[in-house]
Amino acid sequence: MAPAVCPSSPPIILTICCNVRRTRPKHGPICVWQGRCVTNPLLAQGDAYQAGFAQRWGHLAHPHVRALAWLLDAPDLLDPAAPQWQGQVATLGPVSAAVADWLAALDRQPAALEAALGQHRQTRLGKYAELLMAFYFAAQGQLHAHGLQVRASRNDTVGEFDFLLNAGDGLQHLEFATKFYLLDAAAASDFSGLIGPNLADTLGAKMRKIFQQQLSLSAHPAAQPLLSKPVTQAQALAKGWLFYPPQTPAQMSGISSAHCHGYWLTRSAAAQLEGERFVLLPRLQWLAPVRLPLAAAGEAAVLDLAELLLALDDQQAQLPAPVMVAHLLPYGESLVEVRRGFVVPDAWPELAMQRRQSGALPV
């Protein structure tokens, strides 16, 4: 029986889950654990996903555990039901009560996760996310192989299996991607218009590589000796955030309607940002929404708008690249993220156009 809907709750409440720390309930403002109407004050001033994440996972404090919780909890970037993917998009589904309890226990005793990550010091966000997922799959007894390279000869690497997961008498080949793209609406409104912040790739180019090359890796003759069981399914699992110019609808065919999203704007427009507390996010902190204990807010360089603008100028003077900004609000004894976006150098849109026209930016 579906829970009743509180008639006094704002309609936006219906877009997120209510305040639980276990399995994700049916959408609605009635808490299935407490049996009463629950409203989230963050919704009035922030985005629905971050508000829901703060409620579902606010008890997690360790940054690596929170990042893993986001990977498991976040909506799919690609819509598994979209016909263009032909059933080749994987989904993890809702976080189960058992996995939520496992995450809570890991947050209390994170030594095993820290040790696993410590063996592979990473500066690349995608590899960091991959290691987190490898730890999860191993803990769940699903992992058969991770990062298995396929070589035709000593100096000829054909490809690499991101994950091979146990699937009964066979194996599931899972290509995993964690991506962050900005929509250059002036260039295109499809996947070729979703550009990486470093102007090196597009979502369109990444998807073509995955679906046209990587998912067929098990069929290569050089892969056969490496497989103790047949690959019975090959799918892509994509997580990430997409960023849109202000007032641009966050909708695109093939993209999950519930995907994590934010804004992007130029430095000259950043003075229009709303909010009183901001923090700049280094690359390895781009996954999960931010949570800072109020007591540690001073140590974490929480900025007001004037300080933010100065910090952006300083950082982009050293490296003229997009900077991720998180907007924070008090929530209980913490400051939590309610919105995020990229502030790009004023020249970034023109540079994106130049790279596209020159062919340096794959579409």
N, C-alpha and C positions, 0 to 999 in steps of 0.2 A: 504494500500500500504506500503510495507516494505521500511524503510529508505535506501537511497543509502549508499554505503560503500566508505569511503575515500580511494583512492588507495594508498596514501602515508603513511597510518597508518601501524604500525607494526602488523603482524598477531596476536600477543598475545592480542591486543586490542579487538579482536572479542570474547575473552573469558569472558569479563566482561560487565556490563552495563555502559552506559555513564553517564555523570555528571548530575544527577537529584536528587531532594530531595523529589520527590513525587512518583508516581507509577513507578514500575520497567518497563522500556521500553523493546522493543525487543533488543536482543544483537546486538551490533554494535557501531562503533565509531562516529555516527552522533547523536548529542544531540537532542532529540525530542522537547526539550523546546527552545533551542537556534538556531536550524537549521543550525549548522555548525560542522565542524570536531573538535573533542575534543580528545586530547591525554592525557594520565595520566603519568606524569613523574615518579611516584612511580613504574610503571610496569617494568621499566628497571632494578630496583635493588631489587624488592620484589616479593611477591606472589600475584597472581591475586585477590584472595578473599579480602585480606587486602587492596589492592589498590582500589578495587571497594567500599569497606565499607567506606574508607576515603572520597571518592567522594559522595556517597549516604547519609552518615550520619555524615559528618564532622561538621555540624552545631549543633549537639547535644553535650552538655558539661557535663551534670549530669551523674555520673557513673552508677546509677541504671537505668536511662532511656536508656543509651547506651547498657547496658546489656540486657534490654528488647528488644531493637531494634535488637540486634544480634539474640536473640531467634526467633524473627519473620522473620528476613531477611535471616538467615543462610541457606544454602542448607541442605536438609534432610541428616541425617547420613545414613539411610537405603534407598534403592531404592524402592519406592512404586510399581514400575512396575515389579520388579524381581519376577519370578514365585514362588520362594521358600517361599515368604511371603503370598501367596494365598489371596491377597487383604486385609491383616490385618495391613498394614502400612499406617498411616495417613500422610497427608501433609497439610501444612497451605497455600501453594500457594503464589503468589507474594503479597507483601505489597501494599495495595490499597492506593489511594490518601487520602481517609478519615482517614485511620489509620496513614499514614505519618504525616498528619496535627495534629492528636491527639497526636502523640509522640512529635512533635515540641511544642505543647501547654503544654504538661506535662513537657518538659524540662525547660520551662519558669516558670512553677508553679508546682514543684514536691511534694508539701506538702502532697497530698493525698497518693501518692506512698510511701513516707517516713513513713507516719503514718501506712500504711498497713504493711510495713516491720518491723517497730518498735515494733509491737505487737508480733512479733515472731523473736527474735534475733537469728540469725543463724551463725553457724560456718561450716555447711555442705553445700558444693556447690550445690548438687542436690536439697536440700530443698530450698535453696535460689532461684534457677531457677524455682522451682515449685511455690513458692510464687509470683514471677514475672508473671508467666503465669496465676495464679489464679486472680491476679489483672487485667490482660488484659481481660480474659474471662468474668469477672464480669463487667468491663467497657463496653464491647461489648454486654451485655445482654444475654450471652450464658451460664453462669455458673448456674448449678442446685445444685451441691454439689462438695466439694473439701475435699480430705482426709477423706472420709467416711469409718469408720472401720466396718467390718463385724465380729461379734462374735457368735460362736456357744454356748458359755456360758461365764460366767463372766471372767474366766481365760483362755479361749480358743479363740484366735483371728484367724479367718480363713484367712483374708486378708484385703486389703484396696483399695477402688476405688480412684485412683489419681484424676480423674476428671469425673464427670457426666455432660454432656453438653446437653442443650435443643436441640432437633432435631424433630421438628414438634410434633406429638402425642407421640413420644417416647424419648428415651435418647441415647446419644452416650457415651459409656464408653471409656475413653482415658487414656491409661497407658503412662506416660511421663517419659522419661529418658534423662539425660544430662550426657554424658560419655566422658572420656578421656582415650585412650588406646595407648600403644606402641607396635609395631609389633616386636615380637621376631622371626625373620625370620629363625633363626637356629633351632627353635623348630617346627614351623608349618607356613604354608602360608595361613591358613584359619582362621576362627574366634577364634579358640582356641589359636592361636598365638598372638592375640591382648590382651595384658596384662595391667591391671591397674597399675599405677605408684607405688602404695603401695603393689603390688604383692598379692592382696587379691582376685581378680576375673579376669575373661576374658570376652570378648564380647560374646563368644559362650555360656558360662554359663548364662550370663545375658539374652540373647535372649531366651534360652530354658525356663527360669523361666517365662519370660513375655508371650511367645506364648503358653506354655504348661500348665501354672498354672493361671497367673494373669488375662488373657483376658477371662477366663471362670468363673470368680468370680460371675457374675450375675446369673449363673445357680445354685449356691449353695442354699439349702433351707433356710439357715440363712440370705441370702441377700434379699429374697423376701419381708419380712415385711418393709424393708427400702426403697423400690422402689415404688414411687407413680405413675410412668409410666414404661412401659416395656423398657428394653434395646434392641434397635433394631440394634445396631452396636457396636462392640468392636474392637478397633484398638490401635496400638502402635505408638507414636510420639517420635522420637529419634533425638536429636541434639547433637553435640559434635565435638571434634577434634581427629583425629588419627595421630599418629607420627611414622615415618618410619626412618630406618637407611639411611644415605646418599646414593644416587644413587639407591635407591630401588623404583620401580614404585608404585605409590599410587593408585593401582587398585585391586579390589577383588569382586568376584561375590556376589551380594546382597547388596553391598555398593554403594551409589550414586556416580557417576563418578565425581560430582562437590563438594564432601564433603570437609569440612575444614580440612586442614592437615598441618603438620610441620615435623620437623626432630627430631631424638634423637641421642645422642652420649655420650660417656663416658667422665668423667672429663679429662682423659689424652689426649683425642682428642680435647678438647675445645679450645686449643690454635690455632686451624685451623679455628675458626669461623671468618667469614668476617663481617666487619662493624666497625663503629666508635662510635656508641652510643647504649647502652644496658640498660635494666632495668629488675630486678628480679620481678616476679609477684607472690604475695601471692594468695592462692587458690581461694578466693572469687573474684579475678580479672581475672580469667581464661576465662571468657566467651567472651566478646567483644574485638576486637583489641584495643590496647592502643591509647589514644590521650592525650597529655600533652601540655598545653600552654607553649610556649617558655619561658615566664616570670617565670614560676614555675618549669622549668627543674631542677634547682639547688636543690630545695626542694624535688624533687621526686627521688633523688639518681640516676641520669643518669650516667652511667659508661662508661669509655673507656674499651678496651679489657683487659689491664693489671689490671684495677680495678675490672673488672668482674671476672677474674680468682681468685683474692684474695677474693672477696665476696663469690664465690662458695666454696672455701676452708674453709672459716670461717663458712658458713652456714652448709655445709655437715660435718664439724667436730662436730657441735652441734647435728645435726640430719642427719644421712647418708641416705638421701632420694633424689629422683629426684627433680630438681629445674627447674621451667619454666622460660625461658629467652625470652624476646621480643627484636627484632632489631628495632631501630627507625631511621627515617629520617625526616628532616625538610619538612614541607608541609604547605605553607601559614604562619600563625602565630603560628603553632603548631609543635610538634614532634609527628609523627604517626607511628604506628607499620607497618612494611612491611614484617616481617617474625617472626616466633616463633618456639621454640623447647624446649625439655627437655635435660638437662645435668644430667646424672645419675652418681652415684658413680661407680668407676671402678669395684667394686665387684658386682654390680647390676645384670649383665647378668648371672654370675655364681650362684648367689642367686636365680634368677628366675628359672634356670635349676634345682637346688636342690629342690625348692618348688614344681616344676612340678613332679619330679621323686618321691617325698615323698607322693604325693597326697594332699598336703596342698593347692595347687593352683588348683581350679576347672577348668576343660577344657570343 
